[in-house]
Amino acid sequence: FTRPLTRGIIATFALVLCAPEYSAATSIHNLDYWLAAKPMGTSDDWKARTGIKSSVEDNGTGTSLSGYLGPGAGGQLYDAEAIYVELTQDFLNIAVVTGLNPDNPQKPGNNSYAPGDIAIDFGYSDVSPSFELGIVTNNVARSGFAPGDIYLVGDTGGGWEYGIWNGPGESAGGQYTTSEEGFRRLEHPTIVIQGENIGPTASFYYGIAEHGNKKYSTEENDNKLGGQDDGTDNHYLIAASISLQLLENFDSANGTNLFTKLNAGGFLVHWTMRCANDYIQVDPAGVPEPSPLLLMLGSLFTLTAFQRFRKA
């Protein structure tokens, strides 16, 4: 029995190695890259496929702007719904699902409600957060910042802008300043206002959320996603890919250790809009999910050992 089983292990190993890594995915610009299954209009729509870390906070429908800084505030127009992070051998891939249109048509001319940038903190601590990297998502609220560019933000206090809330239900009066400590929610940065541009992302997208060819914006197609569908539930996707080679080269030239920190797994990815009504974040650190190959081989070798034990 042992010999045929050994041959089976080898055959299985070869089949797994020859299988495509993820044949269903198109690109990080499409939800089919991130989701475990096709959306069916339920809360299970947000489940990530194997190998991707995620956090989901889908606060339902509506257009209300009431609320405060925190999950579940702002209504669908300013909803941070899901965030996904994947660290591969060559790239750090990030995706955010939101109800906020990249062109911000809900509040024309009002930059207070513009989309925010993706913020990354290495070695995150809520006591002293320091988001070193920012990925620009839009240029609605400022000029000179191109969507998809990556910035090294030297100082969290001076390099980031913050929202209109200085506490739950405590408005900061619409101020966008870093000069008054009471207005600074350092754990929730909104947009980069100064820093060093270290280069473009390898890939960037901010537009209608799609799964395959199905669009999840009511301007295009009235489809459910996450169980939401009351005629106002537009869904948009922000997707960015950072080349690890870019970070490694930047480290070599500038003496930083971003690449080392990233590979150590101690980082947090955060996103909110400029008003900072709602936010979402994910900490990819922790025990990595075992690959299907390792799970399969582990089971087969366990079975082999069990058979040998019985034979003995």
Disulfide bonds with the S-S distance in Angstrom:
none
